[in-house]
């Protein structure tokens, strides 16, 4: 089996020798990106380089595939989340006309259909490990000649580069995002909050940063050994992925410290999700270690925040939870309002950034 890097070298050679020389420029452009959103942006640039008047939508597929054994077709329901829409809204599958035909398991290939206004809609499923990973949807003028083979190869290039980026951004033990990707994610979330604030969108459109710490984790390592401790961390991360949504960002910072950025939530929704997660952890029997609890501190994100301030607020709420009984989820702003904690001054945060 070829590695992602060898696949990319092969594609660069193939595109440059057998196809338009512009494809070698595409390989150079896309291979320079070191995070997923920039890679998707490069994909958009590639589309417009070949088809200046085209529009491109990129859709991640976040659901289980449900094959129909009789027809061999795949049925999908709420599956489409646009990663450039950081609110993580879900869409009904039927809202993307033509996609169902393109996702037929027997074909798994490019699908073209005519749309109103003299446009052709090209739907390209991106297949990775025999599963549908994403859809590229390109609307082009009917008079434009579409290079289907070139688009398919660009899709393969995208998936290989995405795999390389994911490995850099993943914690090797839990497969959650690592600390390397945290700053970039927070910056993007703050930009989205600013956009929501500018547009006046307030209902459910906020974000929450939560800090998690497994209670008495050192005892687990001391009593059962680090192998059992690692197993607890892996299972903890699996519970995070199951309870929180695909659009939420989940990180392991190191040791027993985890971070979650919950998107498109208000304080009530954030509290409900965090409480549900804490209760699920508390009721789960970890092999060897038995019952484990978690303390959580969280804060709501505003457009004017700094990343360091967000972390400090969540950490202060977390320390309060651990100092006051553990197995609790504490909201920083609520603790400030109650007089239990002092607020953080903006002036101090600005100095911390330098």
N, C-alpha and C positions, 0 to 999 in steps of 0.2 A: 504494500500500500504506500502511495506517495505521501510525503509530508506536505504540509501547507506551503513551506518555502519552495520545495521542488516543484509543486504544482504551479506556483506563481512564476518561477523561472521558465517552466515549460510554456505557460500561457504567453509570457512576454515574447518568447521565441516564435511561437506559432502565430501570434497576432502580427508581429513585425514582418515575418517572412511571407506568410500566405495571404495576409489581408492588408487593408489600408494601413499605411505607416502611422496614421494618427493614433492607432491603438497602442503603440509603444508609449506615446505621451500619456495615454490613459493609465497604463500600468504605472508609470512614474508618478502621476498625480495621486492615484489611490494608495499606492504603497508608501507614500510619505505620511499618511495619517496615522496618528497614534491613539485615537479614541473613536468610539463607535459613532457618535453624532457627527464628528468631522468626516468620517468615512461615508456616512449617508449623505452629507453635504457634497462630498466629492462625487458621489454617484449622481447627484442632481446636476452638478456641473458637467459631468460626462454626457448626460442626456441632452443638455442644452448645447453642448459643443457640436453634436451631430444633428440635432433637431431643434434649432433656435426657437421655434414657435410652439414647441411641445410643452406639456405640463406633466410632471412626474409626482406620483404619490407612492410612498413606501409604507407597507403595512407589515407589522409583526403579527405572527399567529400565536396567540396565547390561549390555547385550549387543548383538550384532549381530542385526538383524531378518532372519529367513530366510523369505522368501515362498515358498509352494508355487505354482508357476506353473499347476498343473492346477486347484487348488481355490480359489486366491486367498486362502487362509488363511495366517496367520503362525505359525510354530512358534518357541517360545522354550524354553530349557532352564534354566540357572542364571541367572536374570535379576533376582531380587527382592532388593533391599537396602534395609532400612529406614534412612533417614538419621538417625533418632533413636536408632538402635542404633549407637553409635560404634565398636563392635568390627567393624562392617562385615561381619557374617556373611552368607553367601550361602544362599539357600533354593532347594529344588527348585520349579519352577514349579507342579507338581501340588499343592503344599501349600496353595495358595490356590484353593479350589474355586470354579468358575464363571468364573475369569479367562480361561480359554482361549476360552470362548464370547464373552466381551466383547471379546477382542482380534482377532476375525475381521476381516480387512482390508476386507471388503465392508460392514461396519456401522460400526465405529469409534465406536460410540455407547454410551450408558448401557445397562447390562445388569442386570436384576433377577432374583433367583432365591430360592426358598424354602429356608430353613435350618431345622434342628431347633430346638426350644425356642421355637416361635412367633415366629421372627425372620425378617425379610426382609434379604437381603444385596444391597446396591446397589454395583455395581462401575462406576466411572466412569473410563475411559481419558482421560488428558490428552494431547492431540495438539498437537505443536509442529513446524512446518516439515515437515509430512506424516509425522512420525515419532512413535511413542509415547514420551512423555517420562516418564510416571509413571502410577500407578493410585491412585485414591482408593477405599477399600473401607469402606462404612458399613453397620453392622448396626443395624436399627431394629425396633421392635415391629411385628408385622403389622397392628395396629390403627391405626398412625400413617399419615396421608396424607403421602406424599413428594412434594415439589415438584421434579420432575425438571428442569424448565426453569431454575429458580433455581439448582440445583446445577451445571448445565452452565455457566451464566454465571459462577458463583463460580470454577469451574475455569479458565475463560478469564482471569478477573481474576488468579488466582494465577500463571498462566504469564506474563502481561505483567509483573507485578511482579517475578517471578523473573528475567526478562530484564534489567530495570533494575538489580536488585541485582547480577547477574552482571557487568554492564558496570562497575559501581563496584569490584568485587572482582577484576577481571582486569587483568593486565599487558597493555598494548595491543600489545606486540611479540610475545610468546610465547603469550598467552591462558592462561597459568598464573595461579594466584591471586597477588595482589600483597601488599605489606607491610601494607596497610590491614586485611586480613582475618586476618593472622597472630595477633595478640594474642587475638582472639575464639576462633580455632580452638584455640590452645594452652590457653586457659582451659577450653574444653569437654573437651578430651582429659584434662586434669588431673582434672576432675570425674569422668570415666569411670574413670580409674585409681583414684581414691578409692573409687568404687562397687565396682570389681572387688576391691580390697583388703578392703573391708568384707564382701563376700560370700564371700571366701576363694578367688576364682577366680584361679589362678596359671598354669595351663598355656596358653601361647600367647596370653594375654590382655593383654599389656603393649603399650607403644608405644615407638617409637624416633624421635628427632629427629636428622636428618643434615644436615650443611652441605656443599655442593659448591662447588668453585672450578675453573674451566677453567684448566689449566696454560698458562702463557705466552700468555695471551689478548691481552695488549698487543702482542705480536709480530705476531699476526694482523692487528690493526687497523693497525699500523705498516707491515707488508709488503704487505697486500692492500687496505686501506681499510676504512672503517666499514661499508660496504654488505655486504662479505663477512663482517665480524665479526657483523653482525646476522643474516646467514644461518646462521652457526654457532650462534648463540643459539637461533634458531627450530628448527633441526634437533635441537639438544641437548634442548630442551623436548619435541619430538616423541618422542624416544627415552625420556625420562622417562615420558611417558604410556603408551608401549607396554610398558615393562618393569615399571613398578609397577602396582598394582591400582587399580581405580576408587575404592575406598574410601580409599586413601591420599591425603594432602593434599600438593599440590605447589605451591611458591611460587618466584617470581623476586623477589629482594630488590633487584635493581639491578645493572647491569654484568654481570659473569660470575658473580655469586653466586646460588646457588639453595639452597632448603631443601626437605626432604621430611619429613613426619611419617608414619611407617609405623604402621598400626594393627593390633592383634590379632597381635602378634609377640613372640617371645622373642629373646634375643640371637643365638641360632644362626640363626633365620629372617631376622633383620635383616641379619646379616653376609652370608648367602647372597644376599639380594636386592641388596644394595649391591655386592657383588663381581660379580654377574652384570651389573649396570648398568655398572660401571667397565670390565669386559672388553668389553662391547658397544660402548661409546664408543671404546675403544682400537682396535677392529678395523674401525671404520667410516671410509670415505674421504669426508671432507667435500669438496664441490666447491671448487676453488681452494685451500682451506687444507690439504687432505690429511688425514693422521692427526693426531688431537687426543687428549690424555689429560686425565683429571680426577682431582683429589685430593679425598678425602672424610674428614670427621671426624664421628663419631656418638656418641650417648649414649643410654642407656635412660632412660625417663621413670618417675618415681615420684610417688606421690600428694602427697608433701610438697614437691615442687619448686616453684621460682619460674620464671617464663618467662625472666627475665634470667640465672638460673643455668644453665638448659638451654642457652641460646644460648652462654654463655661456655664451657661444657664442650665442646660440639660444635666451637666455633671453636678452642679450644686443641688439640683432637685434629686438626683440619684444619691448623692451623699446623705441628703436629708432622709430619704427612704431607708437607707441602710442603717442610719443612726437612730431611727425611730421604729424599729421592729422588723425591718426587712420584709420581703415578700409583699411589697407595695408598689404602686405606680403613682408618682407624685408630679403634679403640674407646677412648673416654676412660677408662672404668673399668678396662679391661685395662692401659692405659698407667700408670695410678695404681698398680695392683697390682704392676706390674713395676718401679716406682720411676722411670719415665721422666718422669712429670709429678706435680706436687703436686696434692692434692685442693683443692677450693674450699670455704672455710668458710662456713657458713650465716650467721654474724654479718655478714660482709661483704655478702652478698646482700641482707639486710634493709635495710641502709643504702642500697644502690643503688636501692631501689625508691622512695625519697623524692626 
